[in-house]
Amino acid sequence: MNMKGTRKLWLAGASLAAIITPGTAFAQAGEEGAQSSGGIEDIVVTAQKRSENLQKTPAAVTALSPEVLTQAGVTDLRSVQALVPAARFQPEGNTTQVFLRGIGSNLDFASIEQSVSFNFNGIYIPREGTSAPLYDLERIEALPGPQGTLYGRSAIGGTVNVSFARPKHKTEISGVLEAGNYSLLHGTVVGNAPLTDTLAIRLAVDYIYHKGYMETGSDSKDTISARIGLLYEPNSDVSIYWWGYTAHKYGSTPNLVNKGLDPNTFTFSENAFLRDRPWDDLRPGALAGTAPFGQPTRSEQNYRNWVTGAEVNFNLSDDVKLTYIPGYFFLHSEVEPYWLGVIPAYKLDRYKEITQELRLSGNSGKLDWLLGLYGYRVTGRGQGRVLINTPLEFFSSNVLSNKLEGAAVFGQGTYSISDPLRVTIGGRLGTDRRRANGISLEDQVTPYAFRNTYKRFDYKVGVEFDVAPQIMLYATYQTGYQPGTYNETFATPTQTNAVKTATLDAISGGFKARFFDNKLQINNEVFFYTYKDLFMQQYDASKAYNQIFNAAKVTIPGNELDIVFQPTRDDQLKLNVSYIKARNKDFITPAGDNYNGFSTPYAADWTISGGYYHDFHFGSGYLRAQGDARYESSFWSDFVHTPGVRQKAYVKANANITYYADNGGWSFGAWIKNITNEAVIAATAAAGIPGPATAYLEAPRTYGVRGTFNF
């Protein structure tokens, strides 16, 4: 057996076991609190860089436990999408586009950073690193809205934090084994052991393989990843946690398929695909004439990712703690060819990043406080080419060097005016410097250069009031920003290539409440976001130059309602209803194109999700049957609302049934996702042959079995 064959080990499946929604934690198998009391379990989160009860956090935080993630078949960020309200975590080659409440970046070029910050153990991860495998996790937290005071430049739309499971001072081995259709094989094996009384080690290996969802064999996985963690605790006042991981992909990124043309009449039809099976990326028979550059082939990639970091904690006193978090990130991602319908293309991304964060936190009677320093440097380059290996080849992006570095000082404090009343004030002062050069996309020949420095102060003011021990009201005003960038063109005396800094003013407020001895939970948040100079991008495969614009004003009012009802320890019902109205209020391009009133990309007005489970007890364990569904209203994939890039309203449903041993030592079950085989677009671009659009697609129906063990 060759080396690639030996990597085949197991799957990522399971239904979206539970819809975890703002301010809630779904008690799963093995979580003794909910199983014993019959009520909704509490969970501790660190989204605001301090440990606090999720129900006492004055924000709409989504917290996903490891049990939830395993049952949902989470193997990467994309499979988390259905667990987070009003979110889209969607594939774009080796990038995962991250959108929260209608805000995200949908152009994967080196000049544009994410609008939603993504972090591993407190370390910022650039865009192409967001598709790395996820396994052996402590939790995932998603926090929508601006987080400028704590997370800085990249969090104008929110933040997603992933925490790895840390070493423990005990010996154990655990894992997940899965198999399913498309020859799916997935496995995770984790070993943990104490090396001394003060030092523990944790090792994890993850492998996933499945055949391509597309006819060419594209959109397949053959990915191996490994992680190591060391925890040193010489005494109760010192803790040093070091970790590192690597990920290598040998499968195929997806091709895009044509959308918006009826293959029978060759006339425009918004929801039509050229093939009866939308994931069919070939053009056989009568469609062969629409493939002037040949039939699409299986995409090939070269993906290598190494990341390391640490968290060092010193208790300077009973009430004061010093925390230091250094990190290093390296990634090389190269895909050739991938197909924009029948247009062959090439993509290269390369990053190196160093980050440093130093925090001092404490409690001084009625005041919980935090002060911090942060510094970073990211260097990279990126290249995109279209119509490769043809006389018509051209660059869609050609960034030879992109350097972004900066530093910030930040702080936040919460003061208890009285037992039920608290106020929070925070601020962040930072500077960012960008330097770049490349070859202009306008003429494909002339060099360009860009240099600018950005300074920004963001702040936050909030108030919380406990109406009753289980009912909290809160309101917050905060700001955020995204440093300016550049268009890949040369500047002239009459035309700049600069894109202005985007800023945000956000108001949010709501309540978190539990009733009937923790059996009913109702949380609600209302919000109003005002973005100024928000980056607007789209990709049109027919154009060499896709300009980035500033939308002068975009508003997003909305409401997020979450209900959890757990009448018995064996039953739980969940419902989340999210409404956002992301609209351009003042967006007219320099050429005079008016997009006022248009919705922003990937911003469905309505997202409704719900789930139910019931446990049947027999033998030495119990059987859990559960199902869930998610509805999204229609949305557009670009700000222009190009024909063909609109996704119709849809519903996806999933189900699983799993038997758990009472001692938590093992489980076994079966699952199915996307039961109705719904074709839903992901990253989508204008143009194509015949067009009018080409689209990545989310996964088709998948099913399989899953077992876990823990000894």
C-alpha positions as MATLAB code, in Angstrom:
seq = 'MNMKGTRKLWLAGASLAAIITPGTAFAQAGEEGAQSSGGIEDIVVTAQKRSENLQKTPAAVTALSPEVLTQAGVTDLRSVQALVPAARFQPEGNTTQVFLRGIGSNLDFASIEQSVSFNFNGIYIPREGTSAPLYDLERIEALPGPQGTLYGRSAIGGTVNVSFARPKHKTEISGVLEAGNYSLLHGTVVGNAPLTDTLAIRLAVDYIYHKGYMETGSDSKDTISARIGLLYEPNSDVSIYWWGYTAHKYGSTPNLVNKGLDPNTFTFSENAFLRDRPWDDLRPGALAGTAPFGQPTRSEQNYRNWVTGAEVNFNLSDDVKLTYIPGYFFLHSEVEPYWLGVIPAYKLDRYKEITQELRLSGNSGKLDWLLGLYGYRVTGRGQGRVLINTPLEFFSSNVLSNKLEGAAVFGQGTYSISDPLRVTIGGRLGTDRRRANGISLEDQVTPYAFRNTYKRFDYKVGVEFDVAPQIMLYATYQTGYQPGTYNETFATPTQTNAVKTATLDAISGGFKARFFDNKLQINNEVFFYTYKDLFMQQYDASKAYNQIFNAAKVTIPGNELDIVFQPTRDDQLKLNVSYIKARNKDFITPAGDNYNGFSTPYAADWTISGGYYHDFHFGSGYLRAQGDARYESSFWSDFVHTPGVRQKAYVKANANITYYADNGGWSFGAWIKNITNEAVIAATAAAGIPGPATAYLEAPRTYGVRGTFNF';
ca = [
       0.000    0.000    0.000;
       1.400    3.446   -0.913;
       1.798    6.260    1.562;
      -1.299    8.072    0.333;
      -3.324    4.903    0.800;
      -2.120    4.419    4.361;
      -3.503    7.823    5.313;
      -7.075    6.579    4.859;
      -8.592    6.335    8.279;
     -12.168    7.568    9.101;
     -15.082   10.225    8.625;
     -16.671   13.507    9.581;
     -20.361   12.977    9.927;
     -23.203   12.993   12.347;
     -26.171   15.241   12.079;
     -26.043   18.747   13.373;
     -26.811   17.211   16.682;
     -27.991   20.297   18.339;
     -28.443   23.826   17.206;
     -26.260   25.712   19.658;
     -27.402   29.253   19.783;
     -26.464   32.508   21.498;
     -25.944   32.234   25.201;
     -26.643   28.497   25.390;
     -24.764   25.283   25.850;
     -26.375   22.051   24.715;
     -25.940   19.314   27.318;
     -24.803   16.216   25.504;
     -24.081   12.622   26.368;
     -21.665   12.393   29.229;
     -22.342   15.909   30.567;
     -23.385   15.014   34.082;
     -24.949   18.329   35.018;
     -27.841   18.127   32.580;
     -28.199   14.338   32.747;
     -28.610   14.353   36.524;
     -30.717   17.454   37.052;
     -32.859   17.489   33.943;
     -32.070   21.175   33.507;
     -30.007   23.169   31.019;
     -26.324   23.011   31.885;
     -24.165   26.060   32.540;
     -20.969   26.566   30.566;
     -17.916   28.773   31.064;
     -16.635   30.792   28.086;
     -13.650   33.056   27.441;
     -14.930   35.051   24.454;
     -14.271   38.293   26.351;
     -10.765   37.105   27.411;
     -11.886   36.172   30.906;
     -13.699   33.124   32.246;
     -17.390   33.753   32.838;
     -20.730   31.985   32.862;
     -22.240   32.097   29.378;
     -25.636   33.148   30.742;
     -23.926   36.039   32.531;
     -22.042   37.208   29.435;
     -23.666   40.386   28.042;
     -23.383   39.293   24.409;
     -24.855   36.751   22.003;
     -22.105   34.152   22.310;
     -22.517   30.745   20.693;
     -20.597   28.085   22.612;
     -20.084   24.586   21.218;
     -18.877   21.801   23.487;
     -16.716   18.869   22.283;
     -19.686   16.515   22.603;
     -21.774   18.737   20.345;
     -18.967   19.003   17.803;
     -18.451   15.242   17.666;
     -22.144   14.505   17.222;
     -22.393   17.172   14.534;
     -19.565   15.532   12.591;
     -17.428   18.669   12.764;
     -14.081   18.174   11.042;
     -13.427   21.764    9.930;
     -14.912   25.228   10.285;
     -17.235   24.722    7.313;
     -19.146   22.007    9.138;
     -19.796   24.424   12.030;
     -21.980   26.687    9.866;
     -25.336   25.196   10.811;
     -24.517   25.416   14.519;
     -24.111   29.218   14.559;
     -27.077   31.587   14.041;
     -26.995   33.947   11.039;
     -23.600   32.579    9.973;
     -22.065   31.344    6.754;
     -18.780   29.414    6.888;
     -18.470   28.461    3.261;
     -15.790   26.943    1.000;
     -13.777   28.880   -1.530;
     -10.956   26.530   -2.501;
      -8.674   26.308    0.537;
     -10.271   29.398    2.029;
     -13.271   29.381    4.322;
     -15.310   32.536    3.950;
     -16.540   33.536    7.409;
     -19.686   35.676    7.615;
     -21.532   36.635   10.810;
     -24.751   38.652   10.626;
     -24.131   39.593    7.006;
     -20.512   40.764    7.392;
     -17.464   38.992    5.954;
     -14.882   39.096    3.175;
     -15.757   37.356   -0.079;
     -12.610   37.983   -2.133;
      -9.697   35.708   -1.242;
      -6.851   37.926   -2.431;
      -3.752   38.783   -0.403;
      -4.738   42.451   -0.123;
      -7.908   41.672    1.868;
      -8.011   40.281    5.396;
     -10.979   38.646    7.065;
     -13.705   40.833    8.505;
     -14.377   38.212   11.197;
     -11.400   37.295   13.364;
     -10.608   33.563   13.538;
      -8.330   32.364   16.343;
      -6.706   29.152   17.573;
      -5.988   29.338   21.319;
      -5.925   33.125   21.136;
      -3.717   33.304   18.012;
      -5.080   34.977   14.877;
      -5.248   32.624   11.875;
      -5.115   34.080    8.321;
      -7.867   33.135    5.880;
      -6.387   30.045    4.177;
      -5.642   28.558    7.589;
      -9.342   28.556    8.475;
      -9.856   25.351    6.471;
      -7.428   23.359    8.658;
      -8.897   20.250   10.336;
     -10.668   20.663   13.691;
     -10.438   17.828   16.233;
      -9.803   17.171   19.940;
     -11.304   20.516   20.913;
     -12.256   22.044   24.219;
     -14.831   24.343   22.627;
     -15.669   26.719   19.777;
     -17.082   30.158   20.516;
     -18.608   32.594   18.048;
     -19.215   36.211   19.012;
     -20.964   38.383   16.372;
     -20.688   42.135   16.072;
     -17.624   44.356   16.499;
     -14.988   43.173   18.970;
     -12.558   46.008   18.331;
     -11.560   46.668   21.956;
     -10.408   43.095   22.678;
      -9.551   41.680   19.232;
      -8.632   44.736   17.194;
      -8.319   45.196   13.445;
      -9.769   41.944   12.095;
     -12.939   41.766   14.168;
     -15.232   44.337   12.562;
     -17.818   41.593   11.995;
     -17.129   39.433   15.059;
     -14.813   36.672   16.154;
     -14.663   32.871   16.129;
     -12.409   31.286   18.753;
     -11.272   27.656   18.702;
      -9.719   26.177   21.847;
      -7.779   22.909   21.684;
      -8.122   20.327   24.461;
      -5.212   20.773   26.846;
      -3.041   18.067   28.402;
      -4.270   16.569   31.676;
      -2.378   14.991   34.545;
      -3.793   11.541   33.886;
      -3.360    8.719   31.399;
      -6.085    8.242   28.807;
      -6.641    7.365   25.169;
      -9.682    8.378   23.178;
     -10.816    8.677   19.612;
     -13.467    8.883   16.941;
     -13.927    6.408   14.078;
     -16.324    7.132   11.209;
     -17.175    5.727    7.792;
     -19.757    6.675    5.208;
     -20.693    7.208    1.579;
     -18.224    8.666   -0.928;
     -15.804    6.141    0.632;
     -15.626    8.328    3.697;
     -13.096    7.245    6.276;
     -12.232    9.444    9.237;
     -10.430    8.932   12.488;
      -8.986   10.819   15.393;
      -6.766    9.210   18.023;
      -5.764   11.146   21.130;
      -3.286   10.097   23.797;
      -2.717   11.899   27.075;
      -0.172   11.105   29.774;
       1.631   12.688   32.742;
       5.399   12.733   32.175;
       6.144   13.927   35.706;
       4.114   15.271   38.596;
       4.248   18.712   36.969;
       4.457   17.981   33.221;
       1.782   16.399   30.982;
       1.728   15.690   27.253;
      -1.156   15.314   24.786;
      -0.768   13.932   21.265;
      -3.482   13.791   18.598;
      -3.557   12.560   15.008;
      -6.451   13.127   12.643;
      -7.003   11.742    9.151;
      -9.947   12.156    6.800;
     -10.528   10.743    3.338;
     -13.488   10.800    1.010;
     -13.880   10.634   -2.723;
     -14.871   13.729   -4.647;
     -18.438   14.964   -4.567;
     -17.934   16.081   -8.194;
     -17.807   13.943  -11.335;
     -14.171   14.852  -12.015;
     -13.210   13.670   -8.527;
     -12.826   17.235   -7.277;
     -14.036   18.273   -3.825;
     -12.369   15.307   -2.161;
     -10.407   15.014    1.070;
      -7.174   13.239    1.852;
      -5.921   15.259    4.796;
      -3.623   14.322    7.653;
      -2.978   16.487   10.686;
      -1.087   16.042   13.938;
      -0.919   18.050   17.131;
       1.195   18.082   20.276;
       0.595   19.883   23.548;
       2.685   20.183   26.718;
       1.389   21.531   30.029;
       3.848   22.437   32.772;
       2.446   23.370   36.191;
       5.253   23.481   38.761;
       2.957   25.029   41.354;
      -0.482   26.594   41.718;
       0.769   29.998   40.551;
       2.499   29.029   37.284;
       1.064   27.367   34.162;
       2.859   27.018   30.823;
       0.957   25.503   27.911;
       2.780   25.002   24.597;
       1.212   23.510   21.477;
       1.881   22.990   17.794;
       0.173   21.382   14.854;
       0.686   20.631   11.210;
      -1.817   19.895    8.428;
      -1.196   18.547    4.925;
      -3.872   18.164    2.255;
      -3.605   15.700   -0.634;
      -7.212   15.747   -1.852;
      -8.800   18.024   -4.435;
     -10.358   21.407   -3.897;
     -13.786   21.822   -5.508;
     -14.383   23.148   -9.001;
     -17.103   25.702   -9.622;
     -20.206   24.757  -11.594;
     -22.278   26.862  -13.961;
     -25.411   28.471  -12.539;
     -28.239   30.516  -13.990;
     -28.800   28.922  -17.418;
     -31.461   26.367  -18.326;
     -29.633   23.575  -20.230;
     -32.761   22.702  -22.220;
     -33.635   26.162  -23.552;
     -30.281   27.941  -23.076;
     -32.150   30.870  -21.567;
     -31.602   32.512  -18.204;
     -33.054   30.662  -15.223;
     -31.827   31.915  -11.839;
     -31.868   28.603   -9.995;
     -30.813   26.298  -12.846;
     -27.650   24.195  -13.096;
     -26.405   22.699  -16.354;
     -26.551   19.139  -15.033;
     -29.383   17.233  -13.366;
     -26.971   16.546  -10.529;
     -25.655   20.035   -9.643;
     -22.307   18.625   -8.415;
     -21.580   17.260  -11.926;
     -18.781   19.506  -13.214;
     -18.395   17.872  -16.648;
     -19.880   19.036  -19.982;
     -20.718   15.872  -21.972;
     -22.768   15.407  -25.134;
     -24.597   18.484  -26.327;
     -22.841   20.593  -23.689;
     -19.365   19.842  -25.057;
     -19.563   22.963  -27.207;
     -19.661   25.063  -24.007;
     -16.170   23.842  -23.055;
     -13.837   25.659  -25.484;
     -10.781   25.052  -23.276;
     -11.439   21.370  -22.701;
     -13.348   19.338  -20.157;
     -12.767   20.182  -16.478;
     -10.386   17.886  -14.644;
      -9.711   16.929  -11.056;
      -8.098   19.848   -9.265;
      -4.670   19.384   -7.691;
      -3.255   21.122   -4.629;
      -0.142   21.586   -2.531;
      -1.177   22.591    0.996;
       1.198   22.748    3.965;
       0.399   24.435    7.259;
       2.440   24.704   10.481;
       1.341   26.628   13.559;
       2.718   26.871   17.082;
       1.836   28.916   20.129;
       1.808   29.052   23.885;
      -0.033   30.470   26.860;
       1.993   31.340   29.944;
       0.135   32.299   33.134;
       1.631   33.691   36.357;
      -0.495   34.454   39.399;
       1.234   37.564   40.730;
      -1.123   37.571   43.707;
      -4.435   36.053   44.713;
      -6.207   38.636   42.539;
      -3.780   39.486   39.720;
      -2.671   37.275   36.809;
      -0.147   37.878   34.027;
      -0.742   36.089   30.695;
       1.598   35.908   27.692;
       0.483   34.407   24.341;
       3.071   34.167   21.521;
       2.281   32.567   18.155;
       3.775   31.663   14.792;
       1.883   30.691   11.613;
       3.133   29.434    8.249;
       1.067   28.359    5.250;
       1.708   27.475    1.621;
      -1.364   26.779   -0.505;
      -1.196   26.204   -4.246;
      -4.000   24.901   -6.472;
      -3.510   24.100  -10.190;
      -5.729   23.690  -11.984;
      -9.134   24.406  -10.565;
     -12.007   25.207  -12.884;
     -14.298   28.232  -12.944;
     -16.891   26.196  -14.782;
     -14.805   25.432  -17.879;
     -12.180   28.128  -17.339;
      -8.904   26.704  -15.963;
      -7.388   28.744  -13.127;
      -4.485   28.848  -10.688;
      -4.238   30.136   -7.082;
      -1.246   30.666   -4.779;
      -1.248   31.902   -1.180;
       1.721   32.071    1.157;
       1.790   33.502    4.694;
       4.157   33.938    7.615;
       2.857   35.516   10.809;
       4.190   36.325   14.266;
       1.888   37.537   17.052;
       2.519   38.547   20.672;
      -0.028   39.334   23.373;
       0.630   40.273   26.991;
      -2.270   40.667   29.422;
      -2.629   41.642   33.050;
      -5.990   40.850   34.625;
      -7.435   40.921   38.074;
     -10.260   41.492   40.477;
     -10.211   44.408   42.886;
     -13.304   44.018   44.985;
     -16.080   45.390   42.810;
     -13.876   45.784   39.716;
     -12.937   43.059   37.222;
     -10.247   44.479   34.945;
      -7.919   43.592   32.101;
      -5.017   45.450   30.462;
      -3.074   44.245   27.445;
      -0.437   44.842   24.799;
      -0.591   43.269   21.348;
       1.799   43.204   18.402;
       1.816   41.357   15.106;
       3.537   41.055   11.761;
       2.143   39.259    8.714;
       4.049   38.858    5.466;
       2.700   37.127    2.426;
       2.104   37.003   -1.261;
      -0.698   35.828   -3.482;
      -1.308   35.141   -7.107;
      -4.311   34.201   -9.201;
      -4.269   33.351  -12.893;
      -7.193   32.632  -15.202;
      -7.276   30.738  -18.505;
      -3.970   29.135  -17.603;
      -2.077   27.221  -20.296;
      -3.939   29.109  -23.033;
      -2.922   32.137  -25.144;
      -5.511   34.167  -23.227;
      -3.974   33.675  -19.761;
      -4.060   36.689  -17.439;
      -3.587   37.551  -13.750;
      -6.644   38.031  -11.566;
      -4.338   38.880   -8.647;
      -0.594   39.453   -8.513;
       0.599   40.552   -5.081;
       4.360   40.010   -4.910;
       4.641   41.185   -1.319;
       2.079   42.189    1.291;
       3.263   43.214    4.760;
       0.960   44.244    7.569;
       2.240   44.963   11.046;
       0.997   46.805   14.056;
       0.714   47.202   17.801;
      -2.037   48.070   20.252;
      -2.717   48.724   23.909;
      -6.144   47.731   25.205;
      -8.103   47.462   28.407;
     -11.529   46.693   29.786;
     -13.120   46.878   33.207;
     -16.448   45.865   34.710;
     -17.484   47.662   37.906;
     -20.301   46.485   40.195;
     -22.210   49.574   41.257;
     -24.406   47.274   43.328;
     -25.011   43.531   43.448;
     -27.416   43.562   40.477;
     -25.972   46.504   38.501;
     -22.675   46.510   36.589;
     -21.073   48.816   34.026;
     -18.303   47.986   31.545;
     -15.885   50.379   29.858;
     -13.163   49.341   27.430;
     -10.839   50.842   24.859;
      -8.116   49.975   22.375;
      -5.546   52.271   20.773;
      -3.699   50.753   17.857;
      -1.627   51.459   14.804;
      -1.320   49.347   11.654;
       1.117   49.762    8.780;
       0.669   48.176    5.355;
       3.326   47.920    2.632;
       2.771   46.091   -0.645;
       3.926   45.801   -4.217;
       2.931   43.804   -7.264;
       2.032   43.963  -10.936;
      -0.966   46.049  -11.959;
      -4.042   44.147  -13.081;
      -5.079   46.993  -15.376;
      -2.338   46.425  -17.943;
      -0.735   43.225  -16.497;
       2.712   44.852  -16.877;
       3.228   47.998  -14.791;
       4.539   47.566  -11.219;
       2.565   49.146   -8.394;
       3.416   49.926   -4.778;
       1.396   50.878   -1.717;
       2.300   52.166    1.723;
       0.096   53.582    4.454;
      -0.244   53.773    8.225;
      -3.555   53.651   10.089;
      -4.253   54.761   13.659;
      -7.447   53.998   15.469;
      -9.079   54.215   18.900;
     -12.055   51.938   19.566;
     -14.151   51.858   22.692;
     -16.959   50.000   24.390;
     -19.550   51.018   26.991;
     -21.983   48.534   28.485;
     -24.411   48.033   31.330;
     -25.866   44.878   32.895;
     -28.719   44.522   35.380;
     -29.906   41.367   37.139;
     -33.665   41.658   37.347;
     -33.690   38.335   39.196;
     -31.072   35.639   39.901;
     -31.857   33.978   36.550;
     -32.774   37.058   34.475;
     -30.239   39.580   33.159;
     -30.761   42.672   31.011;
     -27.861   44.237   29.108;
     -27.040   46.977   26.601;
     -23.754   47.756   24.828;
     -22.333   50.386   22.506;
     -19.037   49.580   20.810;
     -16.949   50.449   17.767;
     -14.663   48.541   15.422;
     -12.544   48.946   12.310;
     -10.744   47.245    9.455;
      -7.510   48.929    8.258;
      -7.559   50.309    4.738;
      -6.029   48.425    1.858;
      -5.360   48.871   -1.835;
      -6.524   47.967   -5.294;
      -3.974   46.098   -7.388;
      -3.349   49.021   -9.750;
      -0.732   51.730  -10.028;
      -1.620   55.116   -8.586;
      -1.678   58.245  -10.728;
      -1.835   61.954   -9.839;
      -5.572   61.861  -10.480;
      -6.457   58.388   -9.215;
      -5.441   56.659   -5.993;
      -5.240   52.905   -5.490;
      -6.083   53.251   -1.792;
      -9.169   51.739   -0.154;
     -10.229   53.646    2.960;
     -10.458   52.180    6.479;
     -13.834   50.643    7.296;
     -15.447   51.525   10.650;
     -18.452   50.398   12.652;
     -20.692   51.810   15.365;
     -22.853   49.143   17.005;
     -25.654   49.172   19.535;
     -26.927   45.905   20.996;
     -29.068   44.923   23.942;
     -31.198   42.125   25.213;
     -31.923   39.718   27.990;
     -30.922   36.254   29.125;
     -33.401   34.362   31.265;
     -34.119   30.928   32.683;
     -37.366   29.691   34.168;
     -38.913   26.616   35.807;
     -35.811   25.355   37.606;
     -33.522   25.816   34.559;
     -35.825   23.883   32.248;
     -36.708   26.813   29.970;
     -34.212   29.327   28.628;
     -35.129   32.370   26.547;
     -32.431   34.723   25.284;
     -32.941   37.620   22.925;
     -30.660   40.273   21.452;
     -31.644   43.239   19.316;
     -28.911   45.151   17.498;
     -28.259   47.981   15.071;
     -24.953   48.236   13.190;
     -23.831   51.233   11.150;
     -20.832   50.567    8.898;
     -18.977   53.382    7.180;
     -16.695   52.789    4.191;
     -17.326   49.036    4.405;
     -15.248   47.070    1.889;
     -17.330   45.839   -1.032;
     -15.864   43.208   -3.347;
     -17.067   40.808   -5.969;
     -15.338   38.445   -8.337;
     -16.191   38.451  -12.030;
     -14.268   35.742  -13.883;
     -14.477   37.705  -17.144;
     -12.565   40.664  -15.707;
      -8.868   40.956  -15.028;
      -9.486   43.722  -12.512;
     -12.127   43.380   -9.776;
     -12.066   46.669   -7.918;
     -12.591   46.973   -4.170;
     -14.979   49.774   -3.240;
     -15.929   51.578   -0.029;
     -19.657   51.638    0.664;
     -20.165   54.970    2.430;
     -22.907   53.626    4.697;
     -24.370   50.187    5.373;
     -26.864   49.502    8.166;
     -27.790   46.172    9.721;
     -30.695   46.161   12.169;
     -31.663   42.770   13.496;
     -32.931   40.498   16.221;
     -31.813   37.106   17.475;
     -34.189   34.956   19.558;
     -33.092   31.727   21.176;
     -35.294   29.276   23.054;
     -34.201   26.063   24.777;
     -36.753   23.843   26.528;
     -35.606   20.801   28.474;
     -38.644   19.494   30.372;
     -36.916   16.260   31.409;
     -33.377   14.948   31.407;
     -34.329   12.890   28.341;
     -35.850   15.600   26.127;
     -34.614   18.868   24.717;
     -36.169   21.196   22.162;
     -34.297   24.144   20.658;
     -35.352   26.998   18.394;
     -33.416   29.969   17.069;
     -34.866   32.742   14.919;
     -32.443   35.315   13.492;
     -33.460   38.321   11.436;
     -31.020   40.769    9.852;
     -31.647   43.461    7.270;
     -28.223   44.249    5.809;
     -28.740   47.055    3.291;
     -26.642   49.675    1.537;
     -27.787   53.141    2.525;
     -25.144   55.108    0.647;
     -23.154   53.171   -1.922;
     -22.473   54.843   -5.251;
     -19.265   53.918   -7.051;
     -16.944   56.523   -8.587;
     -18.354   55.517  -11.980;
     -21.860   56.438  -10.774;
     -23.270   52.917  -10.272;
     -25.903   53.146   -7.540;
     -26.369   50.151   -5.218;
     -28.466   51.845   -2.558;
     -31.060   49.497   -1.105;
     -29.177   46.356   -2.177;
     -28.452   43.698    0.431;
     -24.854   42.830    1.280;
     -23.381   39.515    0.072;
     -24.400   36.273    1.815;
     -26.842   38.062    4.097;
     -30.112   36.139    4.290;
     -32.814   38.162    6.015;
     -34.075   35.122    7.944;
     -32.280   32.151    9.445;
     -34.405   29.735   11.472;
     -33.000   26.610   13.051;
     -34.302   24.044   15.466;
     -33.578   20.628   16.884;
     -35.012   17.971   19.190;
     -33.627   14.905   20.915;
     -35.027   12.140   23.124;
     -33.083    9.581   25.152;
     -34.313    6.006   25.553;
     -32.755    4.236   28.548;
     -32.106    0.513   28.459;
     -29.324   -1.895   29.332;
     -26.200   -0.175   30.640;
     -26.692    2.965   28.596;
     -29.141    5.018   26.604;
     -30.081    5.628   22.964;
     -30.376    9.192   21.745;
     -32.529    9.954   18.684;
     -32.293   13.470   17.371;
     -32.953   15.625   14.367;
     -32.502   19.223   13.359;
     -33.201   21.563   10.459;
     -32.091   24.984    9.267;
     -33.955   27.410    7.023;
     -32.352   30.342    5.232;
     -34.283   32.841    3.176;
     -32.865   33.818   -0.216;
     -29.614   35.768   -0.439;
     -27.243   37.223   -3.042;
     -23.568   36.313   -3.364;
     -22.309   39.688   -4.567;
     -23.149   43.328   -3.945;
     -24.102   43.842   -7.611;
     -26.865   41.207   -7.429;
     -25.608   39.709  -10.678;
     -28.035   37.309  -12.399;
     -27.239   33.756  -11.376;
     -25.634   34.496   -7.992;
     -28.864   34.365   -5.982;
     -29.539   31.425   -3.666;
     -33.205   30.589   -3.290;
     -34.693   29.955    0.138;
     -33.911   26.442    1.307;
     -34.164   23.983    4.194;
     -31.546   21.448    5.215;
     -32.361   18.649    7.646;
     -30.168   16.140    9.450;
     -30.697   13.235   11.831;
     -28.774   10.717   13.887;
     -29.276    7.955   16.400;
     -26.529    7.013   18.839;
     -26.138    4.582   21.735;
     -24.029    5.740   24.702;
     -22.570    3.610   27.454;
     -23.431    5.041   30.872;
     -19.781    5.075   31.922;
     -18.918    7.276   28.935;
     -16.429    4.715   27.644;
     -17.894    4.280   24.175;
     -20.701    5.169   21.780;
     -21.906    4.003   18.396;
     -24.445    5.477   16.002;
     -25.594    6.319   12.491;
     -26.114    9.730   10.932;
     -27.339   11.466    7.797;
     -26.796   15.085    6.736;
     -28.608   17.126    4.068;
     -31.339   14.504    3.911;
     -33.066   15.988    0.853;
     -29.781   16.457   -1.056;
     -30.306   20.209   -1.331;
     -27.830   22.014   -3.622;
     -26.821   25.240   -1.837;
     -24.292   27.660   -3.281;
     -21.200   28.711   -1.356;
     -18.675   31.206   -2.755;
     -20.115   32.296   -6.100;
     -18.819   34.493   -8.906;
     -20.252   36.305  -11.878;
     -19.427   35.214  -15.466;
     -18.361   31.850  -16.760;
     -19.130   29.895  -19.912;
     -21.993   30.093  -20.672;
     -22.670   31.790  -17.311;
     -24.093   34.067  -16.067;
     -22.462   32.719  -12.872;
     -20.278   29.968  -11.474;
     -20.625   28.613   -7.959;
     -18.944   26.475   -5.361;
     -21.475   24.168   -3.732;
     -21.974   22.942   -0.209;
     -21.794   19.178    0.309;
     -24.499   16.858   -1.070;
     -26.291   14.241    1.049;
     -23.856   12.254    3.168;
     -24.452    9.450    5.648;
     -22.492    6.975    7.694;
     -21.713    5.475   11.080;
     -19.639    6.781   13.937;
     -18.045    5.262   17.025;
     -16.177    6.866   19.908;
     -14.043    5.429   22.707;
     -12.469    6.847   25.845;
     -10.289    4.772   28.169;
];
